[in-house]
Amino acid sequence: MLFNHILVAYDGSEPSAKALDKAKQIAAREPDTKLTVAHVINLQPVTIADVTFVQPDFYQEQIKHQGDALIEKVKSLTGDTPRAIIVVLTGSPAEAILDYADNSDCDLIVMGSRGLSSFKEFMVGSVSHNVILHSRIPVMVMR
């Protein structure tokens, strides 16, 4: 078996949809391969220069509502994939993906090259870049 457990980062963007499609193709080659689709909710405060911005309650509720809609979409996209599960992670997206991969015996991460990132991630560096730099397992990035 080439991969036992594939982790896909999914945020609803076109590159993440391509990543999910590719991961499903890989998982379909081996019926025992586990496929985990992870959606990360980032509600952490954003710091720009010396100013920290805490997201207001209405924004947090909107993000949670969008996350619920994404989960329903992923369920429909993975319905025919055996051994597929969906997880919702919280925190910094790169850290959450890496922590989950480390703690869940994943042996491949598949993700989009760009997601629905915030201004902070655009300025500091993309989630995919951080995952590539710090992952202990192979990372496949889809454009």
C-alpha positions in Angstrom: 0.0 0.0 0.0 1.4 3.3 -1.0 -0.4 5.5 1.5 -2.3 4.4 4.6 -3.8 7.7 5.7 -4.1 10.8 3.5 -5.0 14.2 5.0 -6.6 16.8 2.7 -6.8 20.5 3.8 -10.1 21.9 2.4 -11.3 25.5 2.6 -13.7 25.6 -0.3 -11.3 27.3 -2.7 -10.7 26.0 -6.2 -7.1 24.7 -5.4 -8.5 22.9 -2.3 -11.2 21.3 -4.4 -8.5 20.1 -6.8 -6.5 18.7 -3.8 -9.6 16.8 -2.6 -10.1 15.3 -6.1 -6.5 14.2 -6.3 -6.6 12.7 -2.8 -9.8 10.8 -3.7 -8.0 9.4 -6.8 -5.0 8.3 -4.8 -7.2 6.7 -2.1 -9.3 4.9 -4.7 -6.3 2.9 -5.7 -6.3 1.1 -2.3 -9.6 0.4 -0.6 -7.9 0.3 2.9 -6.5 3.9 2.6 -8.1 6.3 5.1 -9.0 9.7 3.8 -9.4 12.6 6.2 -10.7 16.0 5.0 -9.8 18.8 7.4 -11.4 22.2 7.5 -9.6 24.7 9.8 -11.4 27.5 11.5 -9.0 30.3 12.4 -10.5 32.6 15.1 -7.2 33.7 16.5 -6.5 37.4 17.0 -4.6 39.1 14.2 -1.6 41.2 15.0 -0.4 43.9 12.6 2.6 45.9 13.8 1.8 46.5 17.5 -2.0 46.4 17.2 -3.9 43.2 17.9 -7.4 42.8 16.5 -9.8 40.3 18.0 -12.5 39.1 15.7 -16.0 40.3 16.8 -18.7 37.8 17.7 -20.7 38.3 14.5 -17.6 37.4 12.5 -17.0 34.3 14.5 -20.6 33.2 14.0 -20.3 33.9 10.2 -17.1 31.8 10.0 -18.8 28.9 11.9 -21.8 29.1 9.6 -19.5 29.0 6.5 -17.7 26.0 8.0 -20.9 24.1 8.5 -21.8 24.7 4.8 -18.3 23.5 3.8 -18.7 20.4 5.8 -22.0 19.6 4.1 -20.4 20.1 0.7 -17.5 17.8 1.6 -19.9 15.2 2.7 -21.5 15.2 -0.7 -18.1 15.2 -2.4 -16.8 12.2 -0.4 -20.0 10.2 -0.1 -18.7 7.5 -2.5 -15.2 7.3 -0.9 -14.8 4.5 1.6 -13.0 5.3 4.8 -13.5 9.1 4.4 -14.0 11.3 7.4 -14.3 15.0 8.0 -12.7 16.8 10.8 -12.9 20.5 11.9 -9.7 21.9 13.4 -9.2 25.2 15.1 -6.3 27.6 15.3 -3.6 28.6 12.9 -4.2 26.6 9.7 -0.7 25.4 9.1 -0.1 24.5 12.7 -3.5 22.7 13.0 -2.8 20.7 9.8 0.7 19.7 10.9 -0.5 18.8 14.4 -3.3 16.6 13.1 -1.0 14.9 10.6 1.6 14.2 13.3 -1.0 12.9 15.9 -3.1 10.8 13.4 -0.4 8.8 11.7 -1.0 10.5 8.3 1.5 9.7 5.7 0.6 12.2 3.0 -0.9 15.8 3.1 -2.6 17.1 0.0 -3.6 20.7 -0.2 -4.1 23.6 -2.5 -1.4 26.1 -3.4 -3.6 29.0 -2.4 -6.7 29.1 -0.2 -9.1 31.6 1.1 -6.4 33.2 3.1 -6.5 36.3 5.3 -4.4 39.5 4.8 -2.0 38.3 7.5 -1.3 35.0 5.7 -0.8 36.9 2.4 1.8 39.1 4.1 3.6 36.4 6.2 3.4 33.5 3.8 0.9 31.0 2.7 -0.4 28.1 4.7 0.9 25.6 2.1 4.4 27.1 2.2 4.5 26.7 6.0 3.2 23.1 5.8 5.8 22.2 3.2 8.6 23.7 5.4 7.6 22.0 8.6 6.0 18.7 7.6 7.6 15.4 8.5 5.7 13.6 5.7 5.3 14.2 2.0 3.1 17.2 1.0 1.4 17.3 -2.4 0.3 20.8 -3.5 -2.3 21.3 -6.2 -2.5 24.5 -8.3 
